Amino acid sequence: MGVEFERDDYRFLEELGLAPENLGCYGGGVWRANGPTVTSINPSENKPIATVREASLEDYEESMKACAEARRMWMLTPAPKRGEIVRQIGDGLRAKLPLLGKLVSLEMGKILPEGIGEVQEFIDMCDYAVGLSRQLSGSIIPSERPKHAMMEVWNPLGIVGVITAFNFPCAVLGWNACIALVCGNCVVWKGAPTTPLVTLATTKIIVEVFERNKLPGGIFTCVCGGAEIGNAIAHDVRIPLVSFTGSTKVGLAVQSIVHARHGKTLLELSGNNAIIVMDDAVLPLAVRAVLFAAVGTAGQRCTTCRRLIVHEKVYDDMVERLLKAYKQVKVGNAVQENILCGPLHSKLSMASFEEGIKKIKAQGGKILTGGSVLSGNFVEPTLVEISHDAEVVREELFGPVLYVFKIKSLEEAIELNNSVPQGLSSSIFTQNPETIFTWIGPTGSDCGIVNVNIPTNGAEIGGAFGGEKATGGGREAGSDSWKQYMHRATWYLSYSQITVCLDFSLLNSIDHPSFLSSELITLRPSEIGDLTKMNRNYLLFLLLLKPHRAKFILLTLLH
């Protein structure tokens, strides 16, 4: 099956630096690849786009050597300077927004507005990270001991591994890499094996910024590959943190490997998200939200709504409205206009959908609409009535399948929401303040994302993204998620005696030409006047300038 790169509607790929045949590993400023060749497939047509030669383990090792060498330089670069580099990455993405967004749509299969929106999310993360680069602050903590200070400081981990999934082949890198970079970490990225062109096009935009600024190529590394490369990242002791997005099964395996070497993981795994519609809900609003949350991206988001929990008083009305809405959904080629539901991503996704429908029927489910394969990778959005304790309901069926349940009370609704192993996103539609505050409180939803009168998807970058239980517990993007990419050091300082040292002969371990004097002066706090009027919690680094005596005076704080 030959590639169709020369098609007129594929010409835009050249503007992204792509070719019919591509090398799938960038590290240390060099493109290389000696692994197997894979073919990128357009899921809307099941036809090849281009080929990518994946990295071998030798390619990975060469790239990691360059990454390790760049680590110290990048850690010591001031955070605002690192933020400036990320700002330029955002500008590079802006310049290629329509093109890269179209590629996301073409290769992943999400509709064009979603593809462009995904790249825009990466750009927004760049903007967010630039501001964050000036706010990576620690804490000053009151000490119980006289003439002592206690503080927390945050330092880079060094290298962060990022393994992303096919459904968000661009944005999830942005959630991780933008924050990791401004925090002073080098990044090693393994994109999904089935979206290698998005991985390469995104990498080319990023590394152009590093090359233009004459920075080491090892700061950002891209390694296309399958399980072998992912396994290498998980086992690599040079990578203190591995961020993994994917299934719970694989995520737990990654976690086990990384934790065995005392590394850290940031996991964003399966979701099984519910929307609750109470008897006082605005139904037209709820219908629109449920439709997009369940059908958008062909049900291939981790935040897709998979369970609809409806109060018995409005159940029939809600289901009738939803069935009418489902009949209006246009399924088709993702890059075409006026399409709401694109294809499933791969033949594996198709097989999973068909197996899921078989399980639903075998476990007593009643299909209200949909449930069939149309053609190629296209399926009908599906609405199902089924018992909430059916085993299939506890699983994440990665497709446009929505289960509907009837409840009598808020307590029952919350119990159903919390009854599955996963805990990513949730939402309730109501106008009752007491219901709202119960829902978001300690006896409400047990998910990491708890919405009111909006869908389960569409999270903003300013908040921390992630979930509980089998979803993994990780947090990406906004709020204080940046702390996961750094390590905390608590330090204690005594300033009971300050020695001002001007004797170069006593400082043989410091190779600095500025220590030219040969005079030693010792001052106690009571002897240095106004200096002691400063809040002693802030006596971190003191530099007394006496140009007529010496260029520098080194202060050492003695117990």
ROPA-279134 format. One record per residue (C-alpha): residue in one letter; z, y, x. Coordinates in steps of 0.25 Angstrom, whole numbers, plus 5000, padded with zeros to 4 digits. Layout:
<sites>
AZYX;...
</sites>
This chain:
<sites>
M500050005000;G499550125008;V500250265007;E499650374998;F500050485007;E498650555006;R498750574991;D498550724988;D499850724981;Y500550674993;R500050785002;F501350865001;L501950755010;E501250805022;E502050935020;L503350865021;G502850805035;L502550665029;A501450575033;P500850445028;E501650375039;N503050435043;L504150405053;G505450385046;C506550425057;Y506850565062;G507950575073;G508150655085;G506950745082;V506050625082;W505250555071;R505250405074;A505250275066;N505050125070;G505550055058;P504749995046;T503750075038;V504050105023;T503250165012;S503650275003;I503250254989;N503050344978;P503850284966;S503050354955;E501850284960;N502350164968;K501350204979;P501650234994;I501750374999;A501950365014;T502550275024;V503850295033;R504250215045;E505750195045;A506650205056;S507050085065;L508450065069;E508050115083;D507450245077;Y508850255070;E509550245083;E508750345090;S508950445079;M510450425079;K510550445094;A509850585092;C510750615080;A512050575088;E511550675099;A511350785089;R512650765083;R513550845092;M512550965092;W512450975077;M513950955075;L514251075084;T513251165078;P513951265069;A513951225054;P513251355050;K512151325060;R511951185054;G511951255040;E510751335045;I509951215049;V510251155035;R509851285029;Q508451275036;I508351125031;G508551185017;D507451285019;G506551165024;L506751095012;R506451215003;A505151225010;K504751085006;L505551074993;P504351044984;L503650944994;L504950874997;G505350864982;K504050804979;L504150704989;V505550664984;S504850654970;L503750574976;E504550474984;M505850454977;G505250464963;K506050574956;I505350684948;L504850804956;P505850904951;E506950804956;G506250784969;I506150934971;G507650954966;E508150854976;V507550934988;Q508151054982;E509450994982;F509350964997;I508951114999;D510251154991;M511051065000;C510551135012;D510951275006;Y512351215002;A512551155016;V512151285023;G513351355016;L514251235019;S513951255034;R514851375034;Q515951315026;L516351185033;S517751225034;G519051155036;S520451185032;I521651255037;I522951175034;P524351235035;S525151165046;E526551125044;R526851145059;P527051285065;K525951345073;H524951235069;A523651235062;M523051125054;M521551125050;E520451035045;V519051045052;W517750975048;N516850925059;P515450845057;L515350695057;G514150705066;I513150615059;V512950585044;G512050475039;V511350495026;I510750385018;T510050435006;A509450364993;F508050364987;N508350444975;F508750574982;P507950554995;C508150704999;A509350774992;V510450674996;L510050695011;G510250845008;W511650815002;N512050755015;A511250815026;C511450955023;I512950945023;A513050845034;L512150935043;V512951065041;C514250985043;G513750955057;N513150815056;C511850755060;V511150675048;V510550545048;W509750515036;K509150385030;G508350415017;A508050315007;P506950215012;T506150235000;T506050385001;P505750405016;L504750515014;V505750605008;T506650565020;L505650605030;A505150735023;T506550785022;T506950745036;K505650825041;I506150955034;I507550935040;V507150905054;E506151015055;V507351115054;F508151045065;E506851045074;R506651195071;N508051225075;K507951145087;L509051055083;P509250905087;G508450815079;G509550715078;I510350805068;F509550755057;T509050605057;C508150535047;V508050385047;C507150315037;G507450175035;G508150065026;A509449985026;E509349965041;I509450115044;G510450135033;N511250025040;A511150085053;I511650225048;A512850155041;H513250085054;D513050195063;V514350245069;R513750375073;I513650415058;P515050445053;L514550475039;V513450405031;S513050465017;F512350355009;T511750374995;G511250244988;S511750124980;T513250094980;K512949954986;V512250014998;G513250124999;L514450035000;A513749955011;V513450085019;Q514950125017;S515449995022;I514650005035;V514950145037;H516450135034;A516550015043;R516250105055;H517150205050;G516050305045;K516050375032;T515050365020;L514650465010;L514150374998;E513350424986;L513050294979;S512750244965;G512950314952;N513150274937;N513350404931;A513650434916;I513450544906;I514450554895;V514050624882;M515250664873;D515150694858;D515150844861;A514050844871;V512850924870;L511850814868;P510550884872;L511150924885;A511650784887;V510350714884;R509650804894;A510650774905;V510650624902;L509150614902;F508950674916;A510250614922;A509750474917;V508250484919;G508050584931;T507650524944;A507350404936;G508850374936;Q508850364951;R509950464954;C511350424958;T511750524947;T510850474936;C511550454923;R511650304920;R512650304909;L512750384896;I514050384889;V513950444875;H515050474865;E514850394852;K514750514843;V513450564850;Y512950434856;D511750414846;D511350554847;M511350554862;V510650424863;E509550474854;R509350604861;L509250534874;L508250434869;K507350544865;A507550614878;Y507150484886;K505850474878;Q505450604884;V505650564898;K504350564907;V504350454917;G503250464928;N502850504942;A503950584949;V503050694954;Q502450724941;E502850834932;N503750814919;I504250684924;L505750654922;C505850514926;G505150464939;P505050324944;L506050234950;H506050244965;S505550104969;K505249964965;L506749934968;S507150034958;M506249984948;A506849844950;S508249894948;F507849964935;E507249834929;E508449754934;G509349854927;I508649854914;K508749704914;K510249714916;I510349814905;K509749724895;A510449604900;Q511849674899;G511549714884;G510949854886;K510049914876;I508949994881;L508750114872;T507550174879;G506750134892;G507050014901;S505649984905;V504850004918;L503650094915;S502750074927;G502850084942;N504250134945;F504450204931;V505450164921;E505850204908;P507150284907;T508150194900;L509350214891;V510250094888;E511450064879;I512349964886;S513749924887;H514550014897;D515149884903;A513749824906;E513649794921;V512349864922;V513049994918;R513849994931;E512649984940;E511750094944;L510350074939;F509550164947;G508550204936;P508450284923;V509350194915;L510450254906;Y511550184899;V512150234886;F513550214881;K514350264869;I515850304870;K516850364861;S517750454870;L517850524883;E518750424888;E517750314886;A516650394892;I517450424905;E517850274906;L516350234905;N515950344915;N516950294925;S516650144922;V515550124932;P515750094947;Q514950224951;G515550364950;L514450474953;S514150564942;S514550584927;S514350684916;I514950714902;F514350794891;T515350864883;Q515851004878;N517250964878;P518151034889;E519150924888;T518150814890;I517550894902;F518850904909;T519250764906;W517850714912;I517950794925;G519450764927;P520250644933;T520050554921;G518550584919;S517350544927;D517550474940;C516250514946;G515950614957;I515150704948;V515650734934;N514750824926;V514850884912;N513650914903;I512650894915;P511950764920;T512550664930;N511450714940;G511150844946;A512350874955;E512351004962;I512451004977;G513751094977;G514550984972;A514950854979;F513950744975;G514450594974;G515250494966;E516450404966;K516650254965;A515350174968;T514650304970;G515250314984;G516150434984;G515350514993;R515050664991;E513850744995;A513250884994;G514250994990;S515751024988;D516550965000;S515550855003;W515250915017;K516650855021;Q516050715021;Y515050755032;M516250805041;H517550755047;R518850825045;A519750855056;T521150905054;W521750975066;Y523051035070;L523351145079;S524551205086;Y524551345091;S525951355096;Q525451405110;I524051465113;T523551455127;V522551555132;C521851495144;L520951565153;D521051475165;F519651415167;S520251315177;L521151255166;L519851235158;N519051135166;S518751055154;I518051175148;D516651205154;H516451345150;P516151465159;S516951565151;F518251515156;L518251605169;S519651655170;S520851595177;E522051645168;L522951565159;I523651635148;T524651575138;L525051645125;R526051595115;P525751635100;S526851735101;E526151805112;I524851825107;G525151925096;D524051945086;L523551805088;T524751745081;K524451825069;M523251745066;N523451625056;R523751515066;N523051415057;Y521751485062;L522051475077;L520951375079;F520151435091;L520551575097;L519751645107;L520351765113;L519351855120;K519751935132;P518351965139;H519052035151;R519851915154;A518851795151;K517751765141;F518551655134;I520051625132;L520251475128;L521451455119;T522151325118;L523151295108;L524351225113;H525451145106;
</sites>
